[in-house]
Amino acid sequence: MNLSKEKITDLIQQKGISQNELARLMNVAQGSLSNALSGRRSAGRKILSGLLSIFPKETAASLTIMERINKRREPI
């Protein structure tokens, strides 16, 4: 599952934390989070569940690229 870097970056800024701090709060390696955000690796269950625990108002769909693609396909 590919993460929406823009959405997650916005959430990090709103929360006032760094990407390193987010990784620590999620209990994942900073490199793993960085790779998932950059698209070098897909996000696994641990990263996605960690994000959902830090940002409980979000959904898996809102944090992934798939939602962005689906929104573009909706008729005008």
ZIQUI-V689927 format. One line per field, one symbol per residue. phi: phi as a letter, one per 40 degrees, with the letter a starting at -180 (. if undefined). psi: psi as a letter, one per 20 degrees, with the letter a starting at -180 (. if undefined). burial: # if it has 16 or more other ideal C-beta (glycine too) atoms within 10 Angstrom, else .. A space follows every 50 residues. Layout:
phi->???
psi->???
burial->???
This chain:
phi->.cccdccccccccccgbccccddcccgbcdcccdccccgcbccccccccc ccccbcccbdcccbcdcccccccccc
psi->ppqoggghgghgghikrrhghggghilqqhhggghghijhqqpahggghg ghhhmiirrhhiirhhggghhhiqq.
burial->.###..##..##.........##..#.#...##..##...#.#...##.# ##.##.......##............
